Amino acid sequence: MTRTYIRDFHGDDLDQIVRLWGQVAQDSAWPIYSLAEVIASCQEDYAVVAVQGDLLVGAAVGRAAHAQGWIVFFGVADAASPADVSAGLLHELERRMAPLGLAKLSVLIPEAEGLEAFTANSFEVHRSVRYLERAMPAQRREIDALKELGGRILPRHLWERVAGMAHEKALLEERLVTPLAHPELAERFGVVPPRAVMLFGPPGTGKTTFARAVASRLGWPFVELFPSRLADGGAGLAGALRASFEKIDELEHAVVFIDEVEEIASRRGGIPPSPMQGVTNELLKLVADFRDREGRLLICATNFVRALDAAFLRHGRFDYVIPIGLPDTDARRAIWGRYIPPESATGIDVDRLVADSEGLTPADIEYAARRASQEALARALRPGEEESALTTADYERALGSTRATVSPEEIDEFRADIETIARL
């Protein structure tokens, strides 16, 4: 199956844009804007296209007027994954228009149903429309601060792409996303929206993926702070952390993520005091100040929750301490489904792969799947070999060569930590 790529509009795409516009106009009440307006915006404003090989299968075209952005054309043809293509096109168009500092990105969609009673009596339809809009994640005044922090606006569909892990997703949706996205609903039930949360678990279990997915689900900018990079600055690590949080104060909303936080929040003590104790003290103060502002969420992640200073896990600093473990059966099935080519899927014993990959992280399973694909490709390229589809045996051999990231001892420690440290 030919992969779909999303890129900027090129002048050579114009004929296919016209074809797509005609197809969309024939199949539905779209488009609102004329072909001439769409062509003009393709050439003068903002346009991204989805292509499969040489075939253009989707397009999103936008223009800006003052602080308002408008989608003047959007269409997806017979693509392999229309939902993914649509989401990708809208994200890329938004990303290219974001530097303009737009307050809104809007679209007009025709409403052409339920009019027969009027048209039968000589009423002339002037195409009533439905008006849709969504707030841009970062406003004009925030763009420079976000850029300086290395922050990003993530695609809107990352939450849906988290494979399996239904229990963890339901927990994060209930504890984090809903109170922050719908504060009026939370207030009705006396729920205080969270300000900071700790994710812990063995390495490679998807803590960073969940942090990014929460930011995507909320539609907030994602800012990841890297202690190792901050330490390279002249102000020292504590000063660089303080400067970063001051810059974050300029953002109206943000999900701030610190991975491997144990590097700067390990247990204090010892004589003489460790040089990192000053950094830990500073971070504790910053977390307390961070909690005073609405519209922010700090997510810290650690592989070694036992190593954290006790003050970090105290009530009042982190609202929840949530375990993120190895993928369950449903999650492993979804992960395998992501990497097994559709052409080979019917001949693969997925149940067997799911069972034999128990105890592996998502990254381990991805490695095994990609290794099997690479070995099959190499076999097909050998002289005298006939090209054949991937088999269950190919994946089993790859699994046999895959070392588990997480040891049984680490799994036992994680389960013990759930009992003694987790706070849900």
The 8 nearest C-alpha neighbors of each residue, nearest first, counted from 0:
[[1, 2, 342, 341, 79, 340, 51, 3],
 [2, 0, 51, 52, 3, 79, 50, 4],
 [3, 1, 51, 0, 4, 52, 50, 79],
 [2, 4, 51, 50, 49, 1, 5, 52],
 [5, 3, 50, 49, 6, 2, 51, 48],
 [6, 4, 49, 48, 50, 47, 88, 3],
 [5, 7, 47, 48, 4, 8, 49, 50],
 [6, 8, 47, 48, 46, 9, 5, 45],
 [9, 7, 47, 46, 48, 6, 12, 10],
 [10, 8, 11, 12, 7, 13, 42, 41],
 [9, 11, 12, 13, 8, 42, 41, 14],
 [10, 12, 9, 13, 14, 8, 15, 16],
 [13, 11, 10, 9, 15, 14, 16, 8],
 [12, 14, 16, 15, 11, 10, 17, 38],
 [15, 13, 17, 16, 12, 18, 11, 19],
 [14, 16, 18, 17, 13, 12, 19, 55],
 [17, 15, 13, 19, 18, 14, 20, 12],
 [16, 18, 20, 14, 15, 19, 21, 13],
 [19, 17, 15, 21, 16, 20, 22, 14],
 [18, 20, 22, 16, 21, 17, 15, 23],
 [19, 21, 17, 23, 18, 22, 16, 24],
 [22, 20, 24, 18, 19, 23, 25, 17],
 [21, 23, 19, 25, 24, 20, 26, 18],
 [24, 22, 20, 26, 25, 21, 27, 19],
 [23, 25, 21, 29, 22, 27, 26, 30],
 [24, 26, 22, 23, 27, 21, 28, 29],
 [25, 27, 23, 24, 22, 28, 29, 21],
 [28, 26, 29, 24, 25, 23, 30, 22],
 [27, 29, 109, 24, 30, 111, 26, 110],
 [30, 28, 24, 27, 31, 23, 109, 108],
 [29, 31, 32, 24, 28, 72, 33, 23],
 [32, 30, 29, 33, 109, 108, 107, 71],
 [33, 31, 30, 71, 36, 37, 34, 72],
 [32, 34, 36, 35, 37, 31, 30, 38],
 [33, 35, 37, 36, 38, 32, 20, 17],
 [34, 36, 38, 33, 37, 39, 32, 40],
 [37, 35, 39, 33, 34, 38, 32, 40],
 [36, 38, 34, 40, 39, 35, 41, 33],
 [39, 37, 41, 35, 40, 36, 34, 42],
 [40, 38, 36, 42, 37, 41, 43, 35],
 [39, 41, 44, 43, 37, 42, 38, 36],
 [42, 40, 38, 46, 39, 43, 44, 45],
 [41, 43, 39, 40, 44, 38, 10, 45],
 [42, 44, 40, 41, 39, 45, 38, 62],
 [45, 43, 40, 62, 41, 42, 61, 46],
 [46, 44, 61, 60, 41, 62, 40, 43],
 [45, 47, 60, 41, 8, 59, 7, 61],
 [48, 46, 7, 8, 59, 6, 58, 92],
 [47, 49, 58, 57, 5, 6, 8, 7],
 [50, 48, 5, 57, 4, 56, 55, 58],
 [49, 51, 55, 4, 54, 3, 56, 52],
 [52, 50, 3, 54, 1, 2, 53, 55],
 [51, 53, 54, 50, 1, 2, 3, 55],
 [54, 52, 51, 50, 55, 56, 12, 1],
 [55, 53, 51, 50, 52, 56, 15, 49],
 [54, 56, 50, 49, 57, 15, 51, 53],
 [57, 55, 76, 50, 49, 75, 78, 54],
 [58, 56, 75, 49, 74, 48, 76, 55],
 [57, 59, 48, 74, 73, 47, 49, 60],
 [60, 58, 73, 47, 46, 72, 88, 48],
 [59, 61, 46, 72, 71, 45, 70, 41],
 [62, 60, 70, 45, 71, 69, 46, 44],
 [61, 63, 44, 69, 68, 45, 40, 70],
 [64, 62, 68, 67, 69, 65, 61, 66],
 [65, 63, 67, 66, 68, 62, 69, 101],
 [64, 66, 67, 63, 101, 68, 99, 102],
 [67, 65, 101, 102, 64, 68, 100, 103],
 [68, 66, 103, 64, 65, 101, 63, 102],
 [67, 69, 63, 104, 62, 103, 105, 64],
 [70, 68, 105, 62, 61, 104, 106, 71],
 [71, 69, 61, 106, 72, 60, 105, 62],
 [70, 72, 61, 60, 69, 32, 37, 62],
 [73, 71, 60, 70, 59, 37, 30, 74],
 [72, 74, 59, 58, 60, 71, 70, 75],
 [73, 75, 57, 58, 23, 76, 72, 59],
 [74, 76, 57, 56, 58, 81, 77, 85],
 [77, 75, 56, 78, 57, 74, 19, 81],
 [78, 76, 56, 79, 75, 81, 80, 57],
 [79, 77, 81, 80, 76, 56, 75, 84],
 [78, 80, 81, 77, 3, 0, 84, 2],
 [81, 79, 83, 78, 82, 84, 77, 85],
 [80, 82, 84, 78, 83, 85, 79, 75],
 [83, 81, 85, 84, 80, 86, 87, 78],
 [84, 82, 86, 85, 80, 81, 87, 156],
 [83, 85, 81, 87, 82, 86, 88, 80],
 [86, 84, 82, 88, 87, 83, 81, 89],
 [85, 87, 83, 89, 84, 88, 90, 82],
 [86, 88, 84, 90, 85, 89, 83, 91],
 [87, 89, 85, 91, 90, 86, 59, 84],
 [90, 88, 92, 86, 87, 91, 93, 85],
 [89, 91, 93, 87, 88, 92, 154, 94],
 [90, 92, 94, 88, 93, 89, 87, 95],
 [93, 91, 89, 95, 94, 90, 88, 47],
 [92, 94, 90, 96, 91, 95, 97, 89],
 [95, 93, 91, 97, 92, 96, 90, 152],
 [94, 96, 92, 93, 97, 91, 98, 45],
 [95, 97, 93, 94, 98, 99, 92, 45],
 [96, 98, 94, 99, 95, 100, 93, 101],
 [99, 97, 100, 96, 142, 95, 139, 101],
 [100, 98, 97, 101, 96, 139, 66, 63],
 [139, 101, 99, 138, 98, 97, 102, 66],
 [100, 102, 66, 99, 103, 67, 68, 138],
 [101, 103, 66, 135, 138, 67, 134, 100],
 [104, 102, 134, 67, 135, 101, 68, 133],
 [105, 103, 68, 69, 132, 133, 67, 135],
 [104, 106, 132, 69, 131, 68, 103, 70],
 [105, 107, 70, 131, 69, 130, 132, 108],
 [106, 108, 130, 129, 128, 131, 109, 31],
 [107, 109, 129, 128, 106, 110, 130, 31],
 [110, 108, 128, 28, 111, 127, 129, 126],
 [109, 111, 128, 127, 112, 129, 108, 126],
 [112, 110, 109, 28, 113, 114, 126, 127],
 [113, 111, 114, 110, 115, 109, 28, 127],
 [112, 114, 115, 111, 116, 110, 117, 118],
 [115, 113, 117, 116, 112, 118, 111, 124],
 [116, 114, 118, 117, 113, 119, 112, 120],
 [117, 115, 119, 114, 118, 120, 113, 122],
 [116, 118, 120, 122, 115, 119, 114, 121],
 [119, 117, 122, 115, 120, 121, 116, 114],
 [120, 118, 117, 116, 121, 115, 122, 114],
 [121, 119, 118, 117, 122, 116, 115, 123],
 [120, 122, 118, 119, 123, 117, 124, 116],
 [123, 121, 118, 117, 120, 124, 119, 116],
 [122, 124, 121, 118, 125, 117, 120, 126],
 [125, 123, 126, 122, 118, 127, 114, 117],
 [124, 126, 127, 123, 128, 122, 111, 109],
 [127, 125, 124, 128, 109, 110, 111, 31],
 [126, 128, 110, 125, 109, 129, 111, 124],
 [127, 129, 109, 110, 108, 126, 107, 130],
 [130, 128, 108, 107, 109, 110, 131, 127],
 [129, 131, 107, 128, 106, 108, 132, 105],
 [132, 130, 106, 105, 107, 129, 133, 108],
 [133, 131, 105, 104, 106, 103, 134, 130],
 [132, 134, 104, 103, 135, 105, 131, 102],
 [133, 135, 103, 136, 102, 104, 132, 137],
 [134, 136, 137, 103, 102, 133, 138, 104],
 [137, 135, 219, 218, 220, 134, 138, 152],
 [138, 136, 135, 141, 142, 139, 220, 100],
 [137, 139, 100, 141, 140, 102, 101, 142],
 [100, 140, 138, 141, 142, 101, 137, 99],
 [139, 141, 138, 142, 143, 100, 144, 137],
 [142, 140, 138, 144, 139, 143, 250, 137],
 [141, 143, 145, 139, 144, 140, 146, 137],
 [144, 142, 146, 145, 141, 147, 140, 139],
 [145, 143, 147, 141, 146, 142, 148, 246],
 [146, 144, 150, 148, 142, 143, 147, 141],
 [145, 147, 143, 149, 148, 144, 150, 142],
 [146, 148, 144, 149, 145, 143, 150, 246],
 [149, 147, 145, 150, 146, 144, 222, 243],
 [148, 150, 146, 147, 145, 222, 151, 223],
 [151, 149, 222, 145, 148, 221, 146, 220],
 [152, 150, 221, 220, 153, 222, 149, 145],
 [151, 153, 220, 221, 154, 136, 219, 150],
 [152, 154, 215, 151, 155, 221, 220, 214],
 [155, 153, 90, 156, 215, 157, 152, 87],
 [156, 154, 215, 157, 153, 216, 218, 90],
 [155, 157, 158, 159, 154, 160, 215, 86],
 [158, 156, 160, 212, 159, 215, 155, 154],
 [157, 159, 212, 160, 156, 161, 216, 215],
 [160, 158, 157, 156, 161, 162, 212, 216],
 [161, 159, 157, 158, 162, 156, 212, 163],
 [162, 160, 159, 158, 163, 157, 212, 164],
 [161, 163, 333, 330, 160, 334, 164, 159],
 [330, 162, 164, 329, 165, 333, 161, 331],
 [165, 163, 330, 167, 166, 168, 326, 162],
 [164, 166, 168, 163, 167, 169, 330, 329],
 [165, 167, 169, 168, 164, 170, 163, 171],
 [168, 166, 170, 169, 164, 165, 171, 323],
 [167, 169, 165, 171, 170, 166, 172, 164],
 [170, 168, 172, 166, 167, 171, 165, 173],
 [169, 171, 167, 173, 168, 172, 174, 166],
 [172, 170, 174, 168, 175, 173, 169, 167],
 [173, 171, 176, 169, 170, 175, 174, 177],
 [172, 174, 170, 171, 177, 175, 169, 176],
 [175, 173, 171, 172, 170, 176, 177, 178],
 [176, 174, 171, 172, 177, 173, 178, 179],
 [175, 177, 172, 179, 178, 180, 173, 171],
 [176, 178, 180, 179, 181, 173, 172, 175],
 [179, 177, 192, 185, 182, 181, 180, 176],
 [180, 178, 176, 177, 192, 182, 181, 175],
 [179, 181, 177, 178, 176, 182, 217, 175],
 [182, 180, 178, 184, 183, 179, 177, 185],
 [183, 181, 185, 178, 184, 179, 186, 180],
 [184, 182, 186, 185, 181, 187, 178, 180],
 [185, 183, 187, 182, 186, 181, 188, 178],
 [184, 186, 190, 182, 178, 188, 187, 183],
 [187, 185, 189, 183, 188, 184, 190, 182],
 [186, 188, 184, 185, 189, 183, 190, 182],
 [189, 187, 186, 185, 190, 184, 183, 191],
 [188, 190, 186, 187, 185, 191, 184, 192],
 [191, 189, 185, 188, 186, 192, 178, 187],
 [190, 192, 193, 189, 185, 186, 178, 182],
 [193, 191, 178, 179, 190, 194, 182, 185],
 [194, 192, 195, 318, 191, 175, 296, 179],
 [193, 195, 296, 290, 297, 295, 192, 318],
 [196, 194, 297, 317, 296, 298, 318, 193],
 [195, 197, 319, 317, 298, 318, 320, 297],
 [196, 198, 320, 299, 300, 298, 321, 319],
 [199, 197, 300, 321, 322, 320, 299, 206],
 [200, 198, 301, 322, 300, 302, 323, 304],
 [199, 201, 323, 302, 324, 322, 413, 202],
 [200, 202, 302, 204, 405, 203, 324, 409],
 [203, 201, 302, 204, 200, 405, 404, 205],
 [202, 204, 205, 360, 362, 201, 361, 404],
 [203, 205, 360, 325, 202, 324, 206, 201],
 [204, 206, 208, 207, 203, 209, 361, 323],
 [207, 205, 209, 208, 204, 210, 198, 323],
 [206, 208, 210, 209, 205, 211, 258, 300],
 [209, 207, 205, 211, 206, 210, 212, 161],
 [208, 210, 212, 206, 207, 211, 213, 205],
 [211, 209, 207, 213, 212, 208, 206, 214],
 [210, 212, 214, 208, 209, 213, 215, 207],
 [211, 213, 158, 209, 215, 157, 214, 210],
 [214, 212, 216, 210, 215, 211, 209, 217],
 [215, 213, 211, 217, 219, 212, 216, 254],
 [216, 214, 212, 218, 155, 213, 217, 153],
 [215, 217, 213, 214, 218, 158, 212, 155],
 [218, 216, 214, 219, 215, 213, 180, 176],
 [217, 219, 215, 216, 214, 136, 155, 220],
 [220, 218, 253, 214, 136, 217, 252, 221],
 [221, 219, 152, 253, 151, 136, 254, 222],
 [220, 222, 254, 151, 150, 253, 214, 255],
 [223, 221, 150, 255, 256, 254, 224, 220],
 [224, 222, 256, 255, 257, 225, 221, 150],
 [223, 225, 257, 256, 226, 222, 255, 258],
 [224, 226, 228, 227, 229, 223, 257, 258],
 [227, 225, 229, 228, 230, 224, 236, 263],
 [226, 228, 230, 225, 229, 231, 236, 262],
 [229, 227, 230, 225, 226, 231, 232, 224],
 [228, 230, 226, 231, 227, 239, 236, 232],
 [229, 231, 236, 227, 228, 232, 235, 226],
 [230, 232, 229, 228, 233, 227, 235, 236],
 [233, 231, 230, 234, 229, 235, 239, 236],
 [232, 234, 235, 231, 230, 239, 236, 238],
 [235, 233, 238, 232, 239, 236, 237, 230],
 [236, 234, 238, 233, 230, 237, 232, 239],
 [235, 237, 230, 239, 238, 229, 240, 278],
 [238, 236, 278, 240, 239, 235, 281, 241],
 [237, 239, 241, 234, 235, 240, 236, 242],
 [238, 240, 236, 242, 241, 237, 229, 234],
 [241, 239, 243, 237, 238, 242, 236, 244],
 [240, 242, 238, 244, 239, 243, 245, 237],
 [243, 241, 239, 245, 240, 244, 238, 246],
 [244, 242, 246, 240, 245, 241, 239, 247],
 [243, 245, 247, 241, 246, 242, 240, 248],
 [246, 244, 242, 248, 243, 247, 241, 249],
 [245, 247, 243, 248, 244, 249, 242, 144],
 [248, 246, 244, 249, 245, 250, 243, 144],
 [247, 249, 245, 246, 250, 244, 251, 292],
 [250, 248, 247, 246, 251, 141, 144, 245],
 [251, 249, 248, 252, 247, 141, 253, 144],
 [250, 252, 294, 249, 253, 248, 137, 295],
 [253, 251, 294, 295, 250, 219, 220, 254],
 [254, 252, 220, 295, 219, 221, 255, 296],
 [253, 255, 296, 221, 214, 297, 295, 222],
 [256, 254, 297, 222, 223, 253, 298, 221],
 [255, 257, 223, 298, 299, 297, 222, 224],
 [258, 256, 299, 224, 260, 223, 300, 298],
 [257, 259, 300, 260, 299, 301, 256, 207],
 [260, 258, 301, 261, 300, 262, 302, 257],
 [259, 261, 262, 258, 263, 301, 257, 264],
 [260, 262, 264, 265, 259, 263, 307, 301],
 [263, 261, 260, 264, 259, 265, 226, 275],
 [264, 262, 261, 260, 279, 265, 278, 275],
 [265, 263, 261, 279, 307, 262, 308, 260],
 [266, 264, 307, 308, 261, 306, 263, 262],
 [265, 267, 308, 307, 306, 268, 264, 309],
 [268, 266, 276, 308, 265, 269, 273, 272],
 [269, 267, 272, 266, 270, 273, 276, 271],
 [268, 270, 272, 271, 273, 267, 266, 276],
 [271, 269, 272, 268, 273, 267, 274, 276],
 [270, 272, 269, 273, 268, 274, 276, 267],
 [273, 271, 270, 269, 268, 274, 276, 267],
 [272, 274, 275, 276, 271, 269, 268, 267],
 [275, 273, 276, 272, 277, 278, 271, 279],
 [276, 274, 278, 273, 277, 279, 263, 264],
 [277, 275, 279, 278, 273, 274, 267, 280],
 [276, 278, 280, 275, 279, 281, 274, 237],
 [277, 279, 237, 281, 275, 276, 280, 282],
 [280, 278, 264, 276, 282, 281, 277, 263],
 [281, 279, 277, 283, 278, 282, 276, 284],
 [280, 282, 278, 284, 279, 283, 237, 277],
 [281, 283, 285, 279, 284, 280, 286, 278],
 [282, 284, 280, 286, 281, 285, 279, 287],
 [285, 283, 287, 281, 282, 286, 288, 280],
 [284, 286, 282, 288, 287, 283, 289, 281],
 [287, 285, 289, 283, 288, 284, 282, 290],
 [286, 288, 284, 290, 285, 289, 283, 316],
 [289, 287, 285, 290, 286, 291, 284, 292],
 [290, 288, 286, 291, 287, 292, 285, 194],
 [289, 291, 288, 287, 194, 292, 286, 195],
 [292, 290, 289, 288, 293, 287, 194, 286],
 [293, 291, 290, 289, 294, 295, 288, 194],
 [294, 292, 295, 291, 290, 194, 252, 296],
 [293, 295, 252, 251, 292, 253, 296, 179],
 [296, 294, 253, 252, 293, 254, 194, 297],
 [295, 297, 254, 194, 195, 255, 298, 253],
 [296, 298, 195, 255, 254, 256, 194, 196],
 [299, 297, 256, 196, 195, 197, 255, 296],
 [300, 298, 257, 197, 256, 258, 198, 260],
 [301, 299, 198, 258, 199, 259, 197, 260],
 [300, 302, 259, 199, 303, 260, 304, 261],
 [301, 303, 201, 200, 202, 199, 304, 259],
 [304, 302, 301, 305, 306, 261, 199, 307],
 [303, 305, 306, 307, 301, 199, 302, 261],
 [306, 304, 303, 307, 416, 308, 420, 309],
 [305, 307, 304, 265, 303, 266, 261, 308],
 [308, 306, 265, 266, 304, 305, 261, 264],
 [307, 309, 266, 265, 310, 311, 264, 267],
 [308, 310, 311, 312, 307, 313, 266, 265],
 [311, 309, 313, 308, 312, 283, 316, 307],
 [312, 310, 309, 308, 313, 316, 307, 283],
 [311, 313, 310, 309, 317, 314, 316, 308],
 [312, 314, 310, 311, 316, 315, 309, 317],
 [315, 313, 316, 317, 312, 318, 311, 319],
 [314, 316, 317, 313, 318, 287, 312, 290],
 [317, 315, 314, 313, 318, 287, 311, 286],
 [318, 316, 195, 196, 319, 315, 312, 314],
 [317, 319, 196, 195, 193, 316, 315, 314],
 [318, 320, 196, 422, 423, 317, 321, 197],
 [319, 321, 197, 422, 421, 198, 196, 423],
 [320, 322, 198, 421, 319, 197, 423, 199],
 [323, 321, 199, 200, 198, 324, 421, 417],
 [324, 322, 200, 199, 206, 204, 321, 198],
 [325, 323, 200, 204, 322, 326, 201, 413],
 [324, 326, 204, 360, 327, 358, 359, 323],
 [327, 325, 330, 331, 164, 324, 360, 328],
 [326, 328, 330, 329, 331, 325, 164, 163],
 [329, 327, 331, 330, 332, 353, 326, 354],
 [330, 328, 332, 163, 331, 327, 333, 164],
 [163, 329, 331, 333, 327, 326, 164, 332],
 [332, 330, 334, 328, 333, 329, 353, 326],
 [331, 333, 329, 335, 330, 334, 353, 336],
 [332, 334, 336, 330, 162, 331, 335, 163],
 [333, 335, 331, 337, 336, 332, 162, 330],
 [336, 334, 332, 337, 338, 333, 339, 331],
 [337, 335, 333, 334, 339, 338, 332, 344],
 [336, 338, 334, 335, 339, 333, 340, 162],
 [337, 339, 335, 336, 368, 340, 334, 365],
 [338, 340, 336, 337, 335, 344, 341, 343],
 [341, 339, 342, 343, 338, 344, 337, 336],
 [342, 340, 344, 343, 339, 345, 0, 336],
 [341, 343, 340, 344, 388, 345, 0, 339],
 [344, 342, 341, 340, 388, 389, 345, 346],
 [343, 345, 341, 347, 346, 342, 339, 340],
 [346, 344, 347, 343, 342, 341, 348, 349],
 [345, 347, 344, 343, 390, 348, 391, 389],
 [348, 346, 391, 344, 349, 345, 390, 343],
 [349, 347, 351, 350, 391, 352, 346, 345],
 [348, 350, 352, 351, 347, 353, 332, 335],
 [351, 349, 353, 352, 348, 354, 332, 355],
 [350, 352, 354, 349, 353, 348, 355, 391],
 [353, 351, 349, 355, 354, 350, 356, 348],
 [352, 354, 350, 356, 351, 355, 332, 331],
 [353, 355, 351, 352, 356, 357, 350, 328],
 [354, 356, 352, 353, 357, 351, 398, 395],
 [357, 355, 353, 354, 359, 352, 358, 364],
 [356, 358, 359, 355, 354, 353, 328, 327],
 [357, 359, 356, 325, 360, 403, 405, 326],
 [360, 358, 403, 357, 363, 356, 364, 361],
 [359, 361, 363, 362, 204, 325, 203, 364],
 [362, 360, 364, 363, 365, 204, 359, 326],
 [361, 363, 365, 360, 364, 366, 203, 204],
 [364, 362, 360, 366, 361, 365, 359, 367],
 [365, 363, 367, 361, 366, 362, 368, 360],
 [366, 364, 362, 368, 363, 367, 369, 361],
 [365, 367, 363, 369, 364, 368, 370, 362],
 [368, 366, 397, 370, 364, 398, 365, 369],
 [369, 367, 365, 371, 370, 366, 364, 338],
 [368, 370, 372, 366, 371, 367, 365, 373],
 [371, 369, 373, 367, 372, 368, 366, 397],
 [370, 372, 374, 368, 394, 369, 397, 373],
 [373, 371, 369, 375, 370, 374, 376, 368],
 [372, 374, 370, 376, 375, 371, 369, 377],
 [375, 373, 377, 371, 376, 372, 370, 378],
 [376, 374, 378, 372, 373, 377, 371, 379],
 [377, 375, 373, 379, 378, 374, 372, 380],
 [376, 378, 374, 380, 375, 379, 373, 381],
 [379, 377, 375, 376, 380, 381, 374, 384],
 [378, 380, 386, 376, 377, 381, 384, 385],
 [381, 379, 377, 378, 376, 382, 384, 386],
 [380, 382, 378, 384, 379, 383, 377, 385],
 [383, 381, 384, 380, 379, 385, 378, 377],
 [382, 384, 381, 385, 380, 379, 386, 378],
 [385, 383, 382, 381, 379, 386, 378, 380],
 [386, 384, 379, 387, 383, 378, 380, 381],
 [385, 387, 379, 384, 388, 378, 380, 376],
 [388, 386, 385, 389, 379, 375, 390, 384],
 [387, 389, 343, 390, 386, 342, 375, 346],
 [388, 390, 343, 393, 375, 387, 391, 372],
 [391, 389, 392, 393, 347, 388, 346, 394],
 [390, 392, 347, 394, 393, 348, 395, 389],
 [391, 393, 395, 390, 394, 396, 389, 397],
 [394, 392, 390, 396, 391, 395, 371, 389],
 [393, 395, 397, 391, 371, 392, 396, 398],
 [396, 394, 392, 398, 397, 393, 399, 391],
 [397, 395, 399, 393, 398, 394, 392, 400],
 [396, 398, 394, 367, 400, 399, 395, 371],
 [399, 397, 395, 401, 400, 396, 367, 394],
 [398, 400, 396, 397, 401, 395, 402, 394],
 [401, 399, 397, 398, 402, 396, 367, 395],
 [402, 400, 398, 399, 367, 397, 403, 363],
 [401, 403, 404, 400, 363, 399, 398, 359],
 [404, 402, 405, 359, 401, 363, 406, 358],
 [403, 405, 402, 406, 360, 359, 363, 202],
 [406, 404, 403, 409, 201, 407, 410, 202],
 [405, 407, 409, 408, 410, 404, 403, 358],
 [408, 406, 410, 409, 411, 405, 358, 412],
 [407, 409, 411, 406, 410, 412, 405, 413],
 [410, 408, 412, 406, 411, 407, 413, 405],
 [409, 411, 407, 413, 408, 412, 414, 406],
 [412, 410, 408, 414, 409, 413, 407, 415],
 [413, 411, 409, 415, 410, 414, 416, 408],
 [412, 414, 416, 410, 415, 411, 409, 417],
 [415, 413, 417, 411, 416, 412, 410, 418],
 [414, 416, 412, 418, 413, 417, 411, 419],
 [417, 415, 413, 419, 420, 418, 414, 412],
 [416, 418, 421, 414, 415, 420, 419, 413],
 [417, 419, 415, 416, 420, 421, 414, 413],
 [418, 420, 416, 417, 421, 415, 422, 414],
 [421, 419, 416, 417, 418, 422, 320, 304],
 [422, 420, 417, 320, 321, 419, 423, 322],
 [423, 421, 320, 319, 321, 420, 318, 417],
 [422, 319, 321, 320, 421, 174, 170, 318]]
